[in-house]
Amino acid sequence: ATPTPKTSTAPQTSATPQAGPTASSSASAAKPSPAASASPEAATPATPAAAAAAPRAQLTGSSVNWALVAGIGTLLAASLAGALGVRRILQQRQRRAGETIAQDSVPTDVELVLDATAEPQGIDFLDHALRALAHQAAEEGIALPALRGARLTADGITLLLDEPADPIAPFTTGPEARTWALGPAAVLPTVEELGDVHAPYPGLVTLGADDDGLVLADLTTCGVLLLDGTPDEVLEVARALALELGTCRWTDYSEILTTGLGARLSGLLPQGRIRTMPHLPAVATDLGELLLEAHQSGEQVLPWLMIGAGEHDEEHVTQLADALATPRTLRTAIVLPATAAARR
């Protein structure tokens, strides 16, 4: 099954980094992690607090720098922990004959932080459920609806639809308008049965959390997400979003670009999932080439996601906006600082 192209768009959304700048949105999450607020309503991952409490208590007073936890959301932590494990496996596989890779006898500070904040069960459940949804939609010949976002809590998953639609199994009608729900005890197809199913919503990223769980937004429905705050705050949130997209399992078939986040970011990942662009004009050129490819081939191309920070000339922002305004079915998303040029 192949992810369904975006059928609708939402107006620009402004998100606020964790350190307290203002935000423009219809609802806000109580505890930003790593980005603050957006149009989805507040929500949660599967019981992250309980999972993180014990490791944090055990590590109090250790060498762990708990400042590292700031800006690392539950899904991001679990994704990074998984990516770190994959990277070590790749190192072992790529070693030369007779060469051994030293194994740490104790976890690194970063590993301790990630283990203390991660909730991999929530990631597995959400990814599994969405692929099951895509599989069922393909079986029935039904187009998947666009999502504004999702809630992930101990009670299960709630999808926040952009437009009303009848639920597709395994989801059922949710408690509120334009929502679908799935409980944690739902029976899903096996992972093997879904092995060839692409993740249908690669633009999902964490926007915030409260005591109950996690709220995610679908960037490809938002289209443009603007980050308010100081340059340092915006950079922190943009990096967290990029790392989450670059390690999350539902972006395995996506183009992810960054600019202004530092050239070393892509080197943190084991699979080269992030492409670092030198400046915004290069980003606009890449998008233009992708649009041309989609037009000439008539085929669906990979979702295209770009995360940027830093100062950008108004001319370059306008150039990128013009490319985004081109009529298309291509799923794209842009995250940029909420500068005056970007707000126009």
C-alpha positions in Angstrom: 0.0 0.0 0.0 1.2 3.5 -0.8 0.6 6.6 1.4 -2.2 8.8 0.1 -1.3 12.2 -1.2 -2.4 15.2 0.7 -6.0 16.2 -0.3 -6.3 19.3 1.8 -4.2 22.0 3.4 -4.4 24.0 6.6 -3.4 27.6 7.2 0.1 28.4 8.5 0.5 27.3 12.1 2.8 28.9 14.6 4.5 26.8 17.3 6.3 28.0 20.3 9.6 26.6 21.6 9.7 25.4 25.2 11.3 28.3 26.9 8.2 30.5 27.0 7.8 32.7 23.9 4.2 33.4 22.7 2.3 31.1 20.3 -0.5 31.5 17.8 -2.8 28.5 17.7 -6.2 27.2 18.4 -5.1 25.0 21.2 -1.9 24.4 23.2 -0.2 21.5 24.9 0.5 22.0 28.6 4.1 20.9 28.5 6.0 21.5 25.2 8.2 18.6 24.2 10.1 19.7 22.1 7.8 22.2 20.2 5.0 23.9 21.8 1.6 24.5 20.4 -0.4 23.9 17.2 -3.9 23.1 16.0 -4.3 19.6 17.4 -5.7 19.4 20.9 -3.5 18.4 23.8 -2.7 14.7 24.1 -0.2 12.0 25.2 2.0 9.0 24.7 1.5 5.7 26.4 2.3 6.4 30.1 5.6 8.1 29.6 5.7 9.5 33.2 5.7 6.1 34.8 8.3 4.7 32.5 10.7 7.7 33.0 10.3 8.1 36.8 12.2 5.1 37.9 15.3 5.6 35.7 15.5 9.3 36.7 15.3 8.4 40.4 18.1 5.8 40.0 20.3 8.2 38.1 20.0 11.2 40.5 23.4 12.4 41.4 25.1 10.5 38.7 27.2 11.9 35.9 24.2 12.4 33.6 23.6 16.0 32.5 19.9 16.3 32.9 19.9 19.5 30.9 20.2 17.1 27.9 16.6 16.1 28.5 15.3 19.5 27.7 13.7 19.5 24.3 13.9 15.7 24.0 10.3 14.4 23.6 9.2 10.9 24.4 9.0 9.7 20.8 12.2 11.5 19.9 14.0 9.8 22.8 12.8 6.4 21.8 13.6 7.0 18.2 17.1 8.2 19.0 17.7 5.3 21.3 16.7 2.9 18.5 18.9 4.8 16.0 21.8 4.5 18.4 21.3 0.8 18.6 21.1 0.5 14.8 24.3 2.5 14.4 26.2 0.2 16.7 24.9 -2.8 14.8 26.0 -1.2 11.5 29.5 -0.5 13.0 29.8 -4.2 13.8 28.7 -5.3 10.4 31.0 -2.9 8.6 34.2 -3.8 10.6 37.1 -5.3 8.7 38.1 -8.9 9.1 39.8 -9.4 12.5 38.7 -6.0 13.7 36.5 -5.6 16.8 34.5 -2.6 17.8 34.9 -1.7 21.5 31.6 -2.2 23.4 30.9 0.2 26.3 30.6 -1.7 29.6 28.3 1.0 30.9 25.8 3.2 29.0 26.8 6.6 27.9 25.3 9.7 29.4 23.2 10.2 26.3 22.0 6.6 26.4 21.0 7.0 30.0 19.0 10.1 29.2 17.3 8.5 26.2 16.4 5.4 28.2 14.9 7.5 31.0 12.7 9.5 28.7 11.8 7.0 25.9 8.6 5.1 25.5 9.2 2.7 22.6 5.9 0.8 23.2 4.0 4.0 22.3 6.0 4.4 19.0 5.5 0.7 18.1 1.7 0.9 18.8 1.2 4.1 16.8 3.3 3.0 13.8 1.7 -0.5 13.8 -1.9 1.0 14.0 -1.3 3.5 11.2 0.1 0.9 8.9 -2.8 -1.4 9.7 -5.1 1.5 8.8 -3.3 2.1 5.5 -3.5 -1.7 4.7 -7.2 -1.8 5.3 -7.9 1.4 3.3 -6.0 -0.1 0.4 -7.9 -3.4 0.7 -11.2 -1.4 0.5 -10.0 1.0 -2.1 -10.7 4.0 0.2 -8.6 7.1 0.3 -7.1 7.9 3.7 -8.2 11.2 5.2 -5.8 14.1 5.9 -4.9 14.4 9.6 -4.4 17.5 11.7 -2.7 15.3 14.3 -3.0 12.5 16.8 -3.1 11.9 20.5 -1.2 9.1 22.1 -2.3 8.2 25.6 -2.5 5.2 28.0 -6.1 4.8 26.7 -4.9 4.4 23.1 -4.8 6.5 20.0 -7.0 9.3 18.8 -6.6 10.6 15.3 -7.7 14.2 14.7 -9.0 14.4 11.1 -8.8 17.5 8.9 -12.3 16.8 7.5 -15.1 14.5 8.8 -14.9 10.9 7.4 -16.3 7.5 8.3 -13.8 5.5 10.3 -11.7 2.8 8.6 -10.8 -0.4 10.6 -9.2 -0.9 13.0 -10.2 2.6 14.1 -13.8 3.5 15.2 -15.6 6.7 15.7 -14.0 8.9 18.3 -15.5 10.7 21.3 -15.4 14.1 19.5 -16.2 15.4 16.1 -13.7 14.5 13.4 -11.9 12.0 15.5 -11.1 8.3 15.2 -10.2 6.1 18.2 -8.3 2.9 18.8 -7.9 1.2 22.2 -4.6 -0.4 23.4 -6.2 -3.9 23.3 -7.2 -3.7 19.6 -6.3 -6.7 17.5 -4.1 -5.7 14.5 -2.5 -7.6 11.6 0.9 -8.9 12.4 4.0 -6.9 11.6 4.9 -9.5 9.0 1.5 -9.0 7.3 2.2 -5.2 7.2 5.8 -5.6 6.0 5.2 -4.0 2.6 2.9 -1.3 3.8 4.3 2.3 3.8 3.6 4.5 6.8 0.6 6.7 5.7 1.4 9.8 7.7 5.2 10.6 7.6 4.7 14.2 8.7 3.6 13.3 12.3 5.8 15.0 14.8 5.6 15.7 18.6 4.3 19.2 19.4 3.7 18.9 23.2 2.7 16.8 26.2 0.8 17.0 29.4 0.3 14.7 32.3 -1.9 12.4 30.2 0.3 11.9 27.2 1.5 13.3 23.9 0.1 15.4 21.1 1.4 15.1 17.5 0.7 17.3 14.5 0.8 16.3 10.8 3.2 18.7 9.2 2.0 17.8 5.7 -1.5 19.0 6.6 -0.2 22.2 8.3 1.9 22.8 5.2 3.9 25.5 7.0 4.9 25.5 10.7 6.5 28.7 12.1 8.5 28.7 15.3 8.4 31.7 17.6 11.1 32.5 20.2 14.7 33.5 20.5 17.2 32.2 17.9 18.5 29.7 20.4 15.1 28.4 21.3 14.0 28.1 17.7 17.3 26.3 16.9 16.7 23.8 19.8 13.2 23.0 18.7 14.1 22.8 15.0 16.9 20.4 15.8 14.6 18.2 17.9 12.0 18.1 15.1 14.6 17.2 12.5 16.1 14.5 14.7 12.6 13.1 15.4 11.8 13.0 11.7 15.2 11.6 10.9 14.9 8.7 13.3 11.2 8.0 13.4 10.1 4.8 11.7 7.2 6.3 9.9 9.5 8.6 7.8 11.4 5.7 6.3 10.2 6.7 2.8 10.5 10.5 3.0 12.8 13.3 1.8 14.0 15.2 4.9 16.1 18.4 4.4 17.5 20.8 6.9 19.2 24.2 6.6 20.7 26.4 9.3 20.8 23.5 11.9 24.5 22.7 11.6 26.2 20.3 9.2 26.9 17.7 11.9 23.2 16.9 12.5 22.9 14.3 9.7 26.0 12.6 11.0 24.2 11.6 14.2 21.9 9.3 12.3 22.8 5.8 11.0 21.0 5.8 7.7 21.7 9.2 6.2 18.0 10.1 6.4 18.6 13.9 6.6 20.1 16.0 3.8 21.8 19.2 4.9 21.3 22.1 2.5 23.6 25.1 2.5 20.9 27.8 2.3 17.3 28.4 1.5 17.7 28.9 -2.3 19.1 25.4 -2.5 16.1 24.2 -0.7 13.8 26.0 -3.2 15.7 24.5 -6.1 15.4 21.0 -4.7 11.7 21.4 -4.2 11.3 22.8 -7.8 13.2 19.7 -9.2 10.9 17.4 -7.2 7.8 19.2 -8.5 9.1 18.9 -12.1 9.8 15.2 -11.6 6.3 14.6 -10.2 4.8 16.5 -13.2 6.8 14.7 -15.8 6.5 11.2 -14.4 2.9 11.5 -13.3 3.8 9.3 -10.4 3.6 10.0 -6.7 7.0 11.0 -5.3 8.3 10.8 -1.8 6.9 13.2 0.9 9.2 16.2 1.2 9.9 17.7 4.6 12.2 20.7 5.4 13.3 22.0 8.8 15.1 25.4 8.9 16.5 27.8 11.5 18.6 30.9 11.4 18.3 34.2 9.5 16.9 34.0 5.9 16.6 36.8 3.4 13.0 37.9 2.5 13.8 37.2 -1.2 14.7 33.6 -0.4 11.7 33.0 1.7 9.5 34.4 -1.1 11.2 32.1 -3.6 10.4 29.1 -1.4 6.8 30.3 -0.9 6.3 30.5 -4.6 7.5 26.9 -5.0 5.1 25.8 -2.3 2.2 27.6 -3.9 2.5 25.6 -7.1 -0.6 23.4 -7.5 0.3 19.8 -6.7 -0.6 16.6 -4.9 2.9 16.3 -3.5 3.0 16.2 0.3 5.3 18.8 1.5 6.0 20.6 4.8 8.2 23.5 5.8 9.3 24.5 9.3 10.9 27.9 9.6 11.5 30.7 12.2 8.5 33.0 12.6 10.2 36.0 11.0 8.3 38.9 9.4 9.2 37.5 6.0 7.9 34.0 6.8 4.6 35.4 8.2 3.7 37.1 5.0 
